[in-house]
Amino acid sequence: MALQTNVAFIGLGIMGLPMAGHLLAAGCSLTVHSRTKAKADPLLARGARWAVTPAEAARHAEVVFICVPDTPDVQQVVMDGILPAAAAGDVVPGQIVVDHSTISPSATRNMAAVLAGHGIQFLDAPVSGGDSGARNATLSIMVGGDESSFEKIRPLLKAMGKTLTWCGPSGAGQLTKLVNQILVSVTNLAVCEALTFARENELDLQKTLAAVSGGAAGSWQLANLGPRMVDGDFAPGFMIKLQQKDLRLALEAAKDRGLDLAALSLVHRLFATAIDDHRENQGTQALFAVVEKAAKRR
C-alpha cells in the first residue's frame, strides 16, 4: 500500500499523536479525531483534516488506525462509529481497521468477526516502546488478523515502528502484547527492588546503574527507567493506570487458561497500591516509590 494512502487516526494521546504525525510526514492524507480537539492542533497545523466523529474520520479512509485507552473505548469507535457507516455502505470497500490499543483478546476477535461480515479487515496491532518509541518511530508492533492485510499495510506500519511482527490470527497481537506486559512489569519490579537494595546499602546509584546495565542484568527498564527512579522523575511515558489495565487483561487471559502467575499477581497488587497513593497518572517508574516505602516497613 502506497504511503500516499487516505488514512484516519482516532485517538491522539501520548502514543497516538506522534504515531499519527509519522504517517503525515510519510505522505499520507490524514484525517484525525480525538475526544479533545486541541490535541489535534499540531497535526491540523501540518495539514491534517479534523473529523467531528469517528464515523466521519473513517468515511473516506482506506486504513483506519485506533489508539485509545481500553476495550470499551475501542468498542465505541468500532461498534458505534465504523460499523454503522459500513452497514450503510458509507466506507471505502476493502477498508482495513488497525487497532493499536491494548485491549481484551476475546473482544478483539468479536469485533473482527462483526466487521468481516461487512468486508472490513480488523487487525489487532498493539505496540511497545513507550512514548520515546512513538516519537522516534522505533515501536515494536505486534499484529494479529489476516496476514495479507498485514502485508498490505506494512509500509504504513513501518513509518511508525521498527519491529513489525505478524503473530497469528485475530487476537494473537493482543496476546503477544500481554506477554510483553508481563515481562516489562515484572522486570520493572525487579529494577525497583534492586535500586531499593542499593540505596539502603549506601551505594552510589548512578555508579550502580553503570556497573550492572551492561551485563546480564541489563534491560530496557533498567536503562530507561532506572535513571528516572534515581532522579525521582515520575513523569509519565506510560501511565500506571494504563499498565494496571494491561495487567488486569493479562490476569483475565491467564485465568481463562487456568494459570496462576504469582509474579504477575504480585506486581498487579503493587500497582494497585500505587493507584491508592494517587500515582495513577505517573509513569510506571513511580512503582519505585511504592516498593521502597513497603520495604522500609519490614
C-alpha positions in Angstrom: 0.0 0.0 0.0 1.4 3.4 -1.0 2.3 5.9 1.7 0.1 8.4 -0.1 -3.0 6.5 1.1 -6.0 8.2 2.7 -5.8 7.2 6.4 -7.7 8.1 9.5 -6.2 8.1 13.0 -8.6 8.0 16.0 -7.0 8.8 19.5 -4.2 11.3 19.9 -2.8 10.7 23.3 0.9 10.2 24.4 1.3 7.5 21.8 -1.3 8.3 19.1 -0.2 11.9 18.5 3.4 11.1 17.4 2.3 8.0 15.6 -0.2 9.9 13.5 2.5 12.5 12.9 4.8 10.0 11.3 2.0 8.9 8.9 1.5 12.5 7.9 5.2 13.1 7.5 5.4 9.9 5.3 2.9 11.5 2.8 -0.4 10.0 3.9 -3.5 12.1 3.5 -4.6 12.1 7.2 -7.9 12.7 8.9 -7.9 12.7 12.7 -10.3 12.5 15.5 -9.8 12.8 19.3 -12.2 13.4 22.2 -10.3 16.7 22.8 -9.9 18.6 19.6 -7.0 20.7 21.0 -4.8 17.5 21.0 -5.1 17.5 17.2 -3.8 21.1 16.8 -0.2 20.2 16.0 -1.4 17.8 13.2 -4.0 20.2 11.9 -1.3 22.9 11.6 0.6 20.5 9.4 -2.3 19.8 7.0 -4.3 17.0 8.7 -8.1 17.3 8.5 -10.4 17.2 11.5 -13.3 14.9 11.8 -16.1 15.6 14.4 -16.9 11.9 14.9 -15.1 8.5 14.4 -17.6 7.7 11.7 -16.7 10.8 9.8 -13.0 10.1 10.2 -13.4 6.6 8.8 -15.7 7.5 5.9 -13.1 8.1 3.2 -10.1 6.2 4.7 -8.6 3.1 3.2 -7.0 2.4 6.6 -8.3 3.5 10.0 -5.9 3.5 12.9 -7.2 3.4 16.5 -5.2 4.2 19.6 -7.4 4.6 22.7 -7.1 3.5 26.3 -9.3 0.4 26.9 -11.6 -2.2 25.5 -14.9 -0.1 25.8 -13.2 2.8 24.0 -12.3 0.7 21.0 -15.8 -0.9 21.1 -17.4 2.6 21.0 -15.3 3.6 18.0 -15.9 0.3 16.1 -19.5 -0.6 17.0 -20.9 3.0 17.3 -18.8 4.6 14.6 -17.3 2.4 11.9 -19.9 -0.4 11.9 -23.0 1.8 11.3 -21.1 3.6 8.5 -20.1 0.2 7.0 -23.7 -1.1 7.2 -24.8 2.0 5.3 -22.2 1.4 2.6 -20.5 4.6 3.6 -16.9 3.4 3.9 -14.2 2.6 1.4 -14.6 -1.0 0.0 -11.9 -3.3 1.5 -11.2 -0.9 4.4 -8.7 -2.1 7.0 -9.0 -1.1 10.6 -5.9 -1.3 12.7 -6.2 -1.2 16.5 -3.0 -0.1 18.3 -4.7 -0.1 21.7 -4.1 -2.8 24.2 -7.5 -4.5 24.9 -9.2 -7.8 25.5 -8.2 -10.5 23.0 -11.7 -12.0 23.1 -13.4 -8.6 22.4 -10.9 -8.2 19.6 -11.9 -11.4 18.0 -15.6 -10.5 18.3 -15.1 -7.1 16.6 -13.1 -8.7 13.9 -15.9 -11.2 13.1 -18.5 -8.5 13.0 -16.5 -6.2 10.7 -15.6 -9.1 8.5 -19.3 -9.5 7.8 -19.2 -6.1 6.2 -16.0 -6.7 4.2 -13.7 -4.9 6.7 -10.5 -6.5 8.0 -9.7 -5.8 11.6 -6.1 -6.1 12.7 -5.1 -6.0 16.4 -1.7 -4.3 16.4 -0.7 -3.2 19.9 2.6 -1.5 20.3 5.6 -1.5 22.7 8.3 1.0 23.2 6.7 3.8 25.2 6.5 7.4 24.4 10.1 7.5 23.2 9.4 4.7 20.7 6.3 6.5 19.4 8.2 9.8 19.0 11.2 8.1 17.3 9.2 5.6 15.2 11.0 2.7 16.8 8.0 0.9 18.2 7.6 -2.9 18.2 4.2 -3.6 16.6 2.6 -7.0 17.2 -0.2 -7.8 14.7 -3.0 -10.3 14.8 -5.5 -10.9 12.0 -5.4 -11.5 8.2 -1.8 -11.9 7.2 -2.3 -10.5 3.7 -3.9 -7.3 5.2 -0.8 -7.0 7.4 1.5 -7.2 4.4 -0.7 -4.7 2.6 -0.3 -2.1 5.3 3.4 -2.9 6.2 4.7 0.4 4.6 2.3 2.4 6.9 3.4 0.4 10.0 7.0 0.9 9.0 6.5 4.6 9.2 5.7 4.2 12.9 7.7 1.2 14.1 11.0 -0.7 13.7 9.9 -4.2 14.6 6.8 -5.5 12.8 5.6 -9.0 13.5 2.6 -10.9 12.3 1.8 -13.0 15.3 -1.1 -15.1 14.0 -4.9 -14.9 13.7 -7.2 -12.3 15.3 -6.3 -11.8 18.9 -2.7 -13.0 18.6 -1.4 -9.5 18.6 -3.2 -8.7 21.8 -2.0 -11.9 23.5 1.6 -11.2 22.4 1.3 -7.7 23.9 0.2 -9.2 27.2 3.3 -11.4 27.1 5.2 -8.2 26.6 3.5 -6.5 29.6 4.2 -9.4 31.9 7.8 -9.1 31.0 8.1 -5.4 31.4 6.1 -5.1 34.6 7.9 -7.9 36.4 11.3 -6.6 35.2 10.2 -3.1 36.4 9.6 -4.5 39.8 13.0 -6.2 39.8 14.6 -2.8 39.0 12.7 -1.2 41.8 13.8 -3.8 44.4 17.4 -3.8 43.2 17.7 0.0 43.4 16.0 0.0 46.9 18.6 -2.6 48.0 21.4 -0.5 46.5 20.2 2.8 48.2 19.7 1.2 51.6 23.3 -0.2 51.4 24.5 3.4 50.6 25.8 2.6 47.1 26.2 5.4 44.6 23.1 4.7 42.4 24.5 6.2 39.2 27.6 4.1 39.5 25.5 1.0 40.3 23.4 1.6 37.2 26.6 1.9 35.1 28.0 -1.2 36.6 25.1 -3.5 36.1 23.4 -2.2 32.9 26.0 -3.6 30.5 26.0 -7.2 32.0 23.5 -10.0 32.3 21.2 -7.8 34.4 20.7 -5.3 31.6 17.2 -4.5 30.4 15.2 -1.7 28.7 13.6 -1.0 32.1 16.9 -0.7 33.9 18.5 1.5 31.2 15.5 3.8 30.7 13.5 3.8 33.9 16.4 3.2 36.4 17.9 6.7 35.9 14.4 8.2 36.3 13.8 6.3 39.5 17.1 7.5 40.9 16.3 11.1 40.0 12.7 10.9 41.3 11.4 11.7 37.9 8.0 10.1 37.7 6.6 12.0 34.7 4.6 9.6 32.5 6.0 7.9 29.5 3.4 5.1 30.1 1.0 5.8 32.9 0.5 3.5 35.8 -3.3 3.3 35.3 -2.7 2.0 31.7 -0.1 -0.5 32.9 -2.6 -1.7 35.5 -5.3 -2.1 32.9 -2.9 -4.2 30.8 -2.0 -6.4 33.8 -5.7 -6.9 34.5 -6.2 -8.1 30.9 -3.2 -10.5 31.4 -4.6 -11.9 34.6 -8.0 -12.4 32.9 -6.4 -14.2 30.0 -4.3 -16.3 32.4 -7.4 -17.3 34.4 -9.1 -18.4 31.1 -6.3 -20.9 30.7 -6.3 -22.0 34.4 -3.0 -20.3 35.1 -1.8 -18.9 38.4 1.0 -16.5 37.7 2.5 -15.4 41.1 4.8 -12.6 39.9 2.1 -11.1 37.7 -0.3 -11.1 40.6 2.2 -9.5 42.9 3.1 -6.6 40.5 -0.6 -6.1 39.9 -1.2 -5.7 43.6 1.7 -3.3 43.9 0.4 -1.1 41.1 -3.0 -1.1 42.9 -1.1 0.3 45.9 0.4 3.0 43.6 -3.1 3.9 42.5 -4.3 4.1 46.1 -1.4 6.5 46.6 -2.8 8.7 43.8 0.0 7.8 41.4 -2.3 6.6 38.6 -1.2 9.3 36.2 2.5 9.0 36.9 4.9 6.9 34.9 5.4 3.2 35.7 8.8 4.0 37.2 6.9 5.5 40.1 6.4 1.9 41.3 9.9 2.5 42.8 8.4 4.8 45.5 5.8 2.2 46.4 8.4 -0.6 46.6 10.9 1.5 48.6 8.2 2.5 51.1 7.0 -1.0 51.5 10.5 -2.4 52.0 11.2 0.1 54.8 8.2 -1.1 56.8 9.6 -4.6 57.3 
